[in-house]
Amino acid sequence: MPRLLHVAGLALVPVLLIAGCNSSTTGTDDTNDRSDTSASQGPIKIGGVVSKTTASGYGKADTDLGAKARFMMANDEGGVNGREIDYIGSEDDFQDPGRTITAVRKLVQQDKVFAVVPVSTVTIGGSADFLNTNKTPYIGWGTLPAFCDKPYGYGYNGCLVPSPGGTVSTSWPGQLASVLGGGEGRTVALLAQDNDAGKFGLRTYQQAFPGAGFTISYGKATVPGTAVPTDWSPWVGEIMSSNNGKAPDVVVSIMQTPGNIGLFAALKRAGFQGVLSDATDYDPSLLKQAAARETLQDVQVFVQNMPFESTLPEMARFKEYIAKAKGEPVTEWNQSMMVGWNSADLFLAIAKQAGPNLTVDAFQTAAANFRDTYALVGDRKFPEGRKESFGCAAMVQLKGEAYTITSPYKCFPTVPFS
């Protein structure tokens, strides 16, 4: 059996809120041409790099658990083209650029992994250069430029960081339109933090929402990025009169949970009767916090993976193997588990298509024209996924002490991004 690391933890990764790219030393001074190297006829060695530990205490350790579970399921089903996956676990880079390159170098040069899966760290930038130079495939959630237009980098749901001339998904506004019965004639206010990620997110959604028929009545990235405001009245006042003196139909927060809770509570106190939406508050841990649970009631949360409330057999298998990999019953599910699982699943799907003689060249050839549909992610396709998102998502809503699916998981078209 492959070596597997036992990991646990809880972490949520905000959608499109970490689009900035942290750089580090590229470390491309000694490279290896791996283009024709094989994973041998024995086990296929895979390792990942994950920010399990961070200075804020908000780590992503369960990404490792998700990958472990998916590779375990693959081995139980006979491996990939009859070959077992030797998952050696994920290195903890502590979300530090220097440690990221050290971890990546270890995996490639010392451990001799065939691919780095999963990758879940915002400090992958310079290390991605090393991976591409050393012809090492790597897979993660495509929220960073390292997964976009790079020959060996793959986002399991495509590239979520559009560049001018590319495209942007209409999945968030499309899902809101589904909930509302259409976006035409509806107004939306967008609010983000005053930092690079917030400004980028605002710019992205200012172009996406009109594509689904919405009219943007308000769009600003002016919330301080260093501390959550205690007084939200300046923003609430502007939002409540932004629709020709009236409140908009929808308020979308492009912020993380603390900002969302502060803004939504203030809007409710001001009498806002429309729809509130964000992309980060699908988190079972919030249900244990009375104030958060009350504030987030009825908020429409945009989710880029199949919701855990799904009754599909693929979700049942996910839950079965997460518990099996952890070695104990699991009652709380989180985004990090899904990031690890889906990263591993994409690797397995491409490797299967590449055939039993798995070389880097064979993997790259298979990936170059890859097409499939996987229930927990939706439609997957490359090379399109190097430049655009696959555009699949669901909408969930907190009702009482449980989340419910308000719009099922489905895929949406993209629109030009400038």
N, C-alpha and C positions, 0 to 999 in steps of 0.2 A: 504493500500500500504506500501511496505517496506520503511525504512528510507534510504535515498540516499544522499551522499555528493556531492556537486557541486564542480567540480575541473576543472582546465584548465592549459595549459602549453605545452611546447614543449621540447622533449628530445629524443635523439637517443642513443641507447645502442650499442656499437661496438660488432660485432660477434667474440667470442672467444678471445677478447682482455682483458677480465676481469676474466681470469680463476683462478687467485690467490684467496686464501680464507682468509678473515680477521676474526680473532677470537675475541670473547668477553666472558664475564663471562657466564658460561653455565646456571646458575640459576636453577639447578636440585635438590635443597635442599628440596622443597616441591612439590610433584607430585601427580597427580590424575590418577587413573586407569580408562580411558575413553573407554576401549575396547568394553564394552557392553552398553555404554550410547547411548541414542537415541536423535535425534533432535526434539523429541516429534511429535505429530501429527499436530502441528501448523506450522508456518513459519520456514524455515531452516535458522538459523542465520549464516552469513558469514561476515568476516572482513579481511582486508589486511594490509600489512606494505610496504610502498613505500617511497623512498628517494625523496620526493617532493621538498625539499629544500637542497641545498648543498653549501659548502663554495665557490665552483667555480661558482655557479649560474647556473650550468648545471643539473637541476633537472628532475624528471621523473613523474611529476604530472599527465600527461595524461594516465598513466597506470591505475590510479584510475578511470578515465573517461571511459576507455575501458571496465573495469570490470563492472562498473555501467551500461553501455549500454547493455552488453550481458545479465546481470541478468534481466534488464528491459525487454528485448525481451523475455526471458524465462517466466517471469510473465505474459506478454501480451498473451503468447501462452498457458497459463494454469498452469505454474509452472512445477515442477519436480514430476511426478506421482501424479499430482493434488495438490502439496504443493508449496506454494509461497516461494520465496527467500527473506529473510530480509537482504539485503546488507547494513551494517552499515557504509560502507566506509573504507578507509585505513588510518592508523596512519602514520604520517610523522616522520621518524626516523632521519632526517637530515644527513643521511649517517654516523652516529656515533654509534659504537658498543654498548656503554652503553644505548643509547636511543633505539637501536634496541631491546635489551632484555627487556627493560621497556615496549615498545610497544607490544611485543609478550606476555609478562606476563599479561598485561592488557586485551588483546583480549581473552586469554584462561581462566584466573582466575576471571576476573571481568565481562567481557562482555559475557563469556560462549559461544564463537563461536564454531560451529561444525568443521569448517576448516578455515585456514588462506589463503585467496585467494583475490587478487594476492600478491605474494612476489616479490618485485623488489628493492633490495638493495644489494650492494656488502658486507655489514657487517652482513649478515645473519648467518655466520658460527657457533658461539657459541650458538646463539638463536635457530638454527636448532637442536642442541642437546637437548635443552629444549623441543622443539616441539615433537621430537621423543620419549623422555622419557615420555612425557605427552600424547602420542598417539593421536596427533592432525595432521590430514592431512594438507599439505601445497603444493601449486602449483605456479610455476613461470617459467621463461625462464631458461633452464638448463645450464647456463653458469658458474656455480659454483659447487664445490664438494658437497655442501649441497643438491643438487638435484640428486646426483649419489649414488646408492647403499645404500640409506637410507630407512628404512621401511615405513615412512610416507611422504617422500618427492617425488614430481613428477615434472619433467620438461615437459612442454606441447609439446615440440618436442624432448623429450628424454634427455639423458645425453650428454652434449657437451664437457665434460672434461674427455677425455680418460685417463685411468691409464694403466701402463704396464700389458700386458696380455689381455687388452681389444681391442677395435676397434676404428678406426677413419673414419669419413665419407669422401667420395671422391666427395662430391657435388660441392665444389668450382672448383677443377680441371675438374670435369665432365662437369660443365656448360661452362667453358672456352673451353673445347674440342668441345662442341656442337657449340659454336660460330665460332670456327676456322675450323670446319670440321674434327676434330680429334686431339688427343694429340700426337700420335706417330710421332717421328722425330722432335717434337717441343721442344725448350729450354725455361726455365723459370728462372728468377732471383727473389729471395725472400729477402725482407728487412724488419727488425723489429727494435724496440727500445731496448736499452740495459737495460732492467728491467726484472723482473720475468715473467710478462705476455708476453712480447715480445719474450723472449727466449722459453717459452712454446709454443707460437703460431708458432714460427719458427720450432721447433722440430716436432710439429704436422703436418705442411704442407710439411715439407721435406719428411715425410712418405706418405702423401696423394697424392701428385702430381705424383710420379712414378706409383701409382696405376691406374692412368688415361692415362698412356703412356708418360708423359712428362719426359724430362731429366733436372735435376736441374744444371744450369751452375753457379749459385751463390746463397749463402744463408748465411746471416749474421744478427745478432742482435746487431748492433753497433751504432745506432743513439741514441744520448743522450736522456734519458727519462725525464729529468727535463726541457728542453727548446728546442724549435724548432730551428735547425741550420739556420744561415743566409747564410752559404756557403755550398752548397751541392756537390761541385765539387769532393771531395774525393770519395764519393759513386757513383756519376755519372760516373766518370772515370773508376772505377772498373767494374761497371755494363756494360758499353758500350764496354768493351773488354773481357767480361767474357766468351763469346761463341767462344773459340779458336781465340781470337783477334777481334771478331765481337760482335755486340749487340745481345742479346737473342731475341727470338720471343715475349716473354711476360715478363713484370715486374709486380710483385704482391707486393703491399705495405700492410704489416700487422701492420698498424699504424692507428691513428685517423686522422680526417680531416686536422688539421693544417700541420701535417707531410706529408700527401698525397699531399696536394696542393704544398708545397715547393718542394718535390721530383719530382712530375710530371711536374711542370713548368720548373725545371732545365733540366730534360730529354728532354723535347720538344725543349728547347733552344739549346741543344747539338745535335739535329737532330734525335732523336729516332723516328723510323717509325713503331714500333711494337704495340702490344696491352698493354694498361695499365689497371690495375685492383685493386680494394680495396673492403672493406666490410663495409664501414661506411658512404659513401657519397650519400646515397639515402635520401636526405633531402631537402624538398621544400624551406626551409629558405636560402639555398645556392643560389637559383636562383635569390635572391634579391641582391646578392653581385656580381658586375660586374667582378671583378678579379677572384673570385672563379668560377663563371659560365664559364668564358673563359678557365681557366686552366682545368676544369673537362669535357670539351667537349670530347665526344667519349670514355670516360673512362667506362670500363665494371664494374659495381658495383654488387657484389654478395649479394643477398637478401634472408634471410631465411624464409620469409613469402610471401604469395601471394602478388604480387605488387598491389598497389592501382589503377593502370591503368587497371587492369583486368575488363572484362565485365561480369564475372560470377554473377549469382543472389546472391550468398553468399556475394560477395563484395558489391553489391548494398544494401543488408540488413545491413551490417556492417556500411556503410556510413549513411544510414537512421537512425539507432539507435544511432550512435555517436552524430549526430545533435540533436536527440530527447532528449538524456540524457544531453547534454550540454545546451539545451534550446535555441539554436540560430543556424543559418546556419554555416556550417564548410567548409572552402575552402582549408585548409592545413591539410594533414594527416601525421602522424608520427609513428615511430616504437613503441613508448610507448603505444599508443592507442591499437596497435595490441597485445602487450605483455599482457595487461590487459584483452582484449577480449578473446584471446586464452587460457589464464589461466582459466578464468571463464568457457569457453566452455568445457575444459577437465573435470572440476569438474562436470558440469551438465551432461556430457555424462556418467561418471562413476556412479554418483548418480542415474541416470535413470535406469542403469543396475542393481543397488543394490536393487531396488524395493521400495515400499511405506514405509516399516518399516526400515527407514534409521538409522542404528546404525553404529558406527565406524567399528565394525567387518564386517558388511554387505558391507560397502564401501570398506574395505581392500580386502574382498573376491572377490568383483566385479573387483577391480583393478588388482588383481593377474593374471587374464587371460583376460585382456581387449584387444579387437581388434576392430578397426574401421578405416574409412577414412573420413576426414573432409576437404573440399576443400581448406580452408585457411591455413591448416597445412600439409595436406597429410596423409600418413599412420601413425596411432598411434598404438603402441603395448607395452604391459607390460606382463612379467617382463623385456623384452629386453630393454625397455627404461630406466631401472635403470643403465645400463652399456654402452649404446651406443646411438648415435643420430639416429633419424628417417631418417636423410639424405635427406631432401627435401628442394629445393631452386629454385630460379629463377635468371636470369641475366637481369639487366636493364642498359640503356645507356642514358646519357644526350645528347640531340640533340637540339640545339638552346636554347629555354627556357622551354623545357619539357622533361620528361623522357619517354623513349619508352622501351618496353619489347623486348629484343634481343634473349632470350631463355626462353620458358615458364616454369612455376613452375612444377617440377617433382622430383622424388625421385631417389637416387643413392645408390649403394652398399657401404659397409664398407670394410676396410682392416685392418689386424692386426696392433696393435700399441705396440711398444716396447720402 
